[in-house]
Amino acid sequence: MMIQRFDRGEATKHKVWTALTRLTRQYRDEDIRERGGRRSWRRLRSIIDNKIVLWTQVFRR
């Protein structure tokens, strides 16, 4: 994820986004296969409520 954010040219050249989406597909396939389809990730609302620092903005002078 860091290379995708901070070195976009290299990430694009090496298709990092494609690799990340492939990895998430594999995780989902594993959920279906081994967890009876239950999700292995939390709902966004839960993350927003519990990780407030990710959603706040800091204003500097």
N, C-alpha and C positions, 0 to 999 in steps of 0.2 A: 504494500500500500504506500509506503514512503516514496518509493521510486515513481509511482504513478502520480504522486502529488508534487514532488520536488524535482524530478528529472523527466518531464513529460516526453521530451524528444526520444530519450533512450527507451522509455516505457512503450511508446508507440512503435518504435523500431522493432522491439522484441515482443510485441503483442502481449504485454503484461495484462491488460484488461481482459483479453480473451482467456488467458490462463486463469485469472481470478474467477471469471464466470464459469469456466469449466470445473474449477475446484468446488464452487458452490453447488453446481449440478451434482457432483459426486457426493457431497454431503447430503443433498436432498434424496438422492437415490438410496443412500444408506439409511436415511430415515424411513423410507418406504419399505425397504428390505428388512431392516432389523428392529424397527420401532413401531411397526404396524401403521406407518403413515404419520405418527405423531411428530410434530416439529421439534427440532433440537435447538431452536433459537427462541428468544423471548419476543413478545409483541413490542412494537415500537413505543406504545404508550407506557409500558413498564420501564423501558430504558429512559424515556424522557422524565418520568416521575422520579427515578432513582439515581440518575446521573445528570443532575441539573447543570453541573459545570460544562457539559458538552453543548448546552443550548443557550448559555448566557453569553452576553457580549461584554467585553471590558472596554471602557472608553478611557483613553489616555489623553493627557493634555500635552 
